[in-house]
Amino acid sequence: MTHDDGRDIVPGGLGSEPSGQEESEELATALRGHVSGRRTPDMAEAAFARAATVQARRRTIGASLTVLALAAGGVAAAQVLRPESQGPIASTSTSRPSSPGTTTSPTTTGSATRSPSRPTSMSPLPPSSPPPSNTPSQPVTSTPAAPTSHPSSALVATCAPSSTSLAVTVDGAGMGHVYHRLVVTNRGTSSCLLAGYPGVSMVEGKGQQIGAAADRTPASWSAITLRPGRSSVAWLDVTQAANYPTCTLVQAAGLRVYLPGRTDSSVVAVSVSGCPETSIRLMQVKPFGAP
């Protein structure tokens, strides 16, 4: 079937789609032919159908374009409204915990906004030590220890010459030395105390001291409670005065002995030579009870 202008009409479909002006001319030609009585019913029907189809397509295309325009406008609005710090819109993702032992809420990114992950709250560990107190601490004061003394020293009196006897005996000699034993015996009826070194010096017949007194030999000792009838010994080392060329030899009448803690003394007759020069040290004595 053809139009009056020679263009084919395809039944059940459309050829090249006419423009709006061509469509108006076709409709006008169909109407003129219908009015003039020419045989144009098929032509008019085809023209009307073609026009309806074209209009339907145009409406469909217009609706599609409208939807696309709205979608494009929404995307553009989302891009404008999106904060710059969030970066490009991405699909939903889940962040993994950064370290073992802590739990982090997954972060989800949507089309327009992103919800920040919440910080994980952890229970505080108990303090390893109690917090310092604001109350000032009291200064620590140390009390000096009481001097240690023998239990008997507070109860027993020191041994005195009036209640004791003193004997000096020779107990060996060698290499220019003579070793003496100073023996103290308690002659009283109660115990007495010996604690430490005796004082020893040489004396002449009238009791005048000759030369230097005995030096103390370092040794450990402890207080001795001397019961009645018991004795204790202190060792005395006397160097022979003849060994010193500068010594003026003097024969002593005896030894003067001071018991520990006493100011009164006893003189024991002993045959010994001394030197009046105090620079010459002839005697060394140990404490009572020392070996």
NORNOR-V969831 format. One record per pair of residues at least 12 apart in sequence whose ideal C-beta (glycine too) atoms are under 7 Angstrom apart, sorted by the first residue. I is the first residue (numbers start at 1). J is the second residue. D is the distance in whole Angstrom. If there is no record, write none. Layout:
# NORNOR-V969831
i=I j=J d=D
i=I j=J d=D
This chain:
# NORNOR-V969831
i=1 j=42 d=7
i=3 j=26 d=7
i=3 j=43 d=7
i=4 j=29 d=6
i=9 j=46 d=5
i=14 j=50 d=6
i=14 j=53 d=6
i=17 j=54 d=6
i=23 j=51 d=5
i=23 j=54 d=7
i=26 j=47 d=5
i=27 j=47 d=6
i=27 j=51 d=7
i=30 j=43 d=5
i=30 j=44 d=4
i=30 j=47 d=5
i=78 j=111 d=6
i=78 j=112 d=5
i=81 j=112 d=7
i=82 j=112 d=6
i=86 j=114 d=5
i=89 j=111 d=6
i=90 j=109 d=5
i=92 j=108 d=5
i=92 j=109 d=6
i=93 j=109 d=6
i=94 j=106 d=4
i=95 j=107 d=5
i=95 j=117 d=7
i=102 j=120 d=5
i=103 j=120 d=6
i=104 j=117 d=6
i=104 j=120 d=6
i=105 j=117 d=5
i=105 j=118 d=5
i=150 j=195 d=7
i=150 j=222 d=7
i=150 j=223 d=3
i=152 j=193 d=6
i=152 j=223 d=7
i=152 j=225 d=4
i=153 j=193 d=6
i=153 j=195 d=7
i=153 j=223 d=6
i=156 j=191 d=5
i=156 j=192 d=6
i=156 j=193 d=5
i=156 j=225 d=6
i=157 j=192 d=6
i=157 j=193 d=7
i=158 j=192 d=6
i=158 j=193 d=5
i=158 j=259 d=7
i=158 j=260 d=7
i=158 j=261 d=4
i=158 j=262 d=6
i=159 j=184 d=6
i=159 j=186 d=7
i=159 j=192 d=4
i=159 j=193 d=6
i=159 j=194 d=5
i=159 j=226 d=6
i=159 j=259 d=5
i=160 j=262 d=6
i=160 j=264 d=7
i=161 j=259 d=7
i=161 j=264 d=6
i=161 j=265 d=7
i=161 j=266 d=5
i=163 j=186 d=7
i=163 j=187 d=6
i=163 j=188 d=3
i=163 j=192 d=6
i=164 j=184 d=5
i=164 j=185 d=6
i=164 j=186 d=6
i=164 j=187 d=6
i=165 j=185 d=5
i=165 j=187 d=5
i=166 j=182 d=7
i=166 j=184 d=6
i=166 j=257 d=6
i=166 j=266 d=5
i=166 j=268 d=6
i=167 j=183 d=5
i=168 j=180 d=5
i=168 j=182 d=6
i=168 j=255 d=6
i=168 j=268 d=5
i=168 j=270 d=5
i=169 j=181 d=5
i=169 j=183 d=7
i=176 j=239 d=6
i=176 j=240 d=5
i=176 j=243 d=5
i=177 j=237 d=6
i=177 j=238 d=7
i=177 j=239 d=6
i=178 j=238 d=5
i=178 j=240 d=7
i=179 j=235 d=7
i=179 j=237 d=6
i=180 j=236 d=4
i=180 j=238 d=6
i=181 j=233 d=5
i=181 j=235 d=7
i=182 j=198 d=6
i=182 j=233 d=7
i=182 j=234 d=4
i=182 j=236 d=6
i=182 j=257 d=6
i=183 j=231 d=5
i=183 j=233 d=5
i=184 j=231 d=6
i=184 j=232 d=5
i=184 j=259 d=7
i=185 j=231 d=4
i=186 j=226 d=5
i=186 j=227 d=6
i=186 j=228 d=5
i=186 j=229 d=6
i=186 j=230 d=6
i=188 j=228 d=6
i=189 j=228 d=6
i=190 j=228 d=7
i=191 j=225 d=5
i=191 j=226 d=6
i=191 j=227 d=5
i=191 j=228 d=7
i=192 j=226 d=5
i=193 j=223 d=6
i=193 j=225 d=6
i=194 j=224 d=4
i=194 j=226 d=6
i=194 j=232 d=5
i=194 j=259 d=7
i=194 j=260 d=6
i=194 j=288 d=4
i=195 j=223 d=4
i=195 j=260 d=5
i=195 j=261 d=7
i=196 j=221 d=6
i=196 j=260 d=4
i=196 j=287 d=5
i=197 j=216 d=5
i=197 j=260 d=6
i=197 j=285 d=6
i=197 j=287 d=5
i=198 j=234 d=5
i=198 j=257 d=6
i=198 j=258 d=6
i=198 j=259 d=6
i=198 j=260 d=6
i=198 j=285 d=6
i=198 j=288 d=7
i=199 j=213 d=6
i=199 j=257 d=7
i=199 j=258 d=3
i=200 j=213 d=7
i=200 j=214 d=4
i=200 j=236 d=6
i=200 j=255 d=6
i=200 j=257 d=6
i=200 j=283 d=6
i=200 j=285 d=5
i=201 j=213 d=4
i=201 j=214 d=7
i=201 j=256 d=5
i=202 j=252 d=4
i=202 j=255 d=6
i=202 j=272 d=6
i=202 j=274 d=4
i=203 j=252 d=6
i=203 j=253 d=6
i=203 j=254 d=6
i=203 j=256 d=5
i=203 j=267 d=6
i=204 j=252 d=6
i=204 j=253 d=6
i=205 j=253 d=4
i=207 j=267 d=7
i=210 j=250 d=5
i=210 j=252 d=5
i=210 j=274 d=4
i=210 j=276 d=6
i=211 j=274 d=5
i=211 j=275 d=5
i=211 j=276 d=5
i=211 j=277 d=6
i=211 j=278 d=6
i=211 j=280 d=7
i=211 j=282 d=7
i=212 j=278 d=5
i=212 j=281 d=6
i=214 j=236 d=7
i=214 j=283 d=4
i=214 j=284 d=6
i=214 j=285 d=4
i=215 j=281 d=6
i=215 j=283 d=7
i=215 j=284 d=5
i=216 j=285 d=6
i=217 j=284 d=5
i=217 j=285 d=7
i=217 j=286 d=5
i=219 j=286 d=5
i=219 j=287 d=6
i=219 j=290 d=4
i=220 j=290 d=7
i=221 j=287 d=4
i=221 j=288 d=7
i=221 j=289 d=6
i=221 j=290 d=5
i=222 j=289 d=6
i=224 j=288 d=6
i=224 j=289 d=5
i=232 j=288 d=5
i=232 j=289 d=6
i=234 j=285 d=6
i=234 j=286 d=6
i=234 j=287 d=6
i=234 j=288 d=5
i=235 j=286 d=5
i=236 j=283 d=6
i=236 j=285 d=5
i=237 j=283 d=7
i=237 j=284 d=4
i=238 j=272 d=6
i=238 j=282 d=6
i=238 j=283 d=5
i=239 j=282 d=5
i=241 j=273 d=4
i=241 j=274 d=6
i=241 j=275 d=5
i=241 j=282 d=6
i=244 j=275 d=6
i=244 j=280 d=5
i=246 j=277 d=7
i=247 j=275 d=4
i=247 j=277 d=6
i=247 j=280 d=6
i=248 j=275 d=6
i=248 j=276 d=6
i=248 j=277 d=7
i=249 j=273 d=6
i=250 j=273 d=7
i=250 j=274 d=5
i=250 j=275 d=7
i=250 j=276 d=6
i=251 j=273 d=6
i=252 j=272 d=5
i=252 j=273 d=7
i=252 j=274 d=5
i=253 j=269 d=7
i=254 j=267 d=5
i=254 j=268 d=5
i=254 j=269 d=4
i=254 j=270 d=5
i=255 j=268 d=5
i=255 j=270 d=5
i=260 j=288 d=7
